[in-house]
Amino acid sequence: VWPPRRLEIPMEKFRTYLEAIDGATPWETVAPLFDAAFHDDCIFVTSGGDMTKPQWAEMSKALCAKGSVVSDFEAEAPDPNHIVYQLTLSTPGEEPMRMAARGTLQDDRMIRVEPVDPEVYGEMVERSR
């Protein structure tokens, strides 16, 4: 059975967080799901430089406030320490963005998020402003 049982927990935490970004759920409800999915020391790689978990949380909060929606989420676990995923982020008034990334796991949460194209994550940060 793949993914191994130990990967079901971090994948489910991440999926639950993303599903809450539905254009209507307030950040106060999304925030604990975000905290459950990402390690306190998580680093997010963007074209503008690495971001910490608190910085990424602020960006995510702003996207939620704008009514952004995550859809078309797909994930797989190529090995016991990583999740590779794709999703579409739609923000009102903007073209939908398709993105793909690799998350490195530690303690059932992601500790590093590396996008296939850091420019896309940089654009996502810009859209949150």
N, C-alpha and C positions, 0 to 999 in steps of 0.2 A: 504494500500500500504506500503510495507516495502522494502527498508529502508524509514524511514520518510524523507520528503523533506529536512529537515535540514541536513541530512547526505549525500545527493547527492553531495553537494558542496565539502566537504573534500574528499570524495571518488573519485570524478572526478579529483580533483587537484592531488591526489596521483597517480591515473591511468595515467594521462597525463605525470607526471614526469617519471614514470617507463617506459612508452612506448618510451620516448625519449632516453632511454639507449638501443640503437639498434645497437651498434657496429660501427656506422658511425657519429652520431650526436656529434659535439664537446661540451666540457663542457661549453663553453661560452653560448651555446644555452640551455643546460640542467640546468645551475645554477639558472636562474629565476624561473624555474618550481620547482626545489628543494626548493627554498625559499618560494614559494607559498604553498607547501605541508606541510612544517614543521615549527612549532612555533619557534621563536628565542631562547626560553629557552628549546627546545627539548633535551631530554636525550635518548641515545641509549644504551641499555644494551648488553654487550658482556661478554664472559668468561674472557676476560682480564681486565674488569672493565668498568664502564660507560664512554660513550663518549659524548661530547657536539656537538651541531649542526655544529660549525666550523670544529671540528675534523672529523665528519662524512662527511662533504662536501669535505674535502681533500681526504678522502678514496674513495668517489664516483668519484671525479675528476680523481684519479689515475686509477680506474677501467674503466672509460670511455676512458682514454688514451690508455689502453691496448686492447680496442675493445670489452669490455664485452657487453653482451646482456641479457636483462631481458625478459623472456617469461612465458607462462602458468600462468599468473596472475589471481588469483581468490580472491574475497573479499566478506565478508558479514558483516552486522552490527548487532551484537547480542543484543545491547541496544543503546540508543541514544548517549552514550559517548565513544563508542569503535568501531574500525574496526578490524576484524580478517582476516588475509590474508595469502596467499601462493604464492610463485613464484619460478621460476627457474632462477638461474644466471649462465650464461655460459661465461667463460673467455678463450680465445685461449690458448691451451696448457694445460688446466686443465680439470678435470672431472666436468660436470655440477653439481651445488649444488641446491637441493630443500630445501627451507626454509619456515617456518611459523612463524608468529608473531602476536602480539596484539598491536594495536596503540590506545593510549588514546587521545581523542580530546579536544581541547580548542580553541575557536575563529576560528572555521572552519579549523584548522590545527592540525597536530599531535604534542603533547607535550611530549609523552613518547612512546618509542618503546621497547617492551619486547618480544624477540624471545621465541618460545616454547623450543628451544635448544640453549642456549647461546654459546655453543661450535661452532655451525655453523656460528654464527655471528663473533666469534673470528677468525674462519678460513677465512671468507670473508675479514676481516681486513688484515690478513696475506697475502692473495692473492693480495691485492692492493699494497703491498710493492715491 
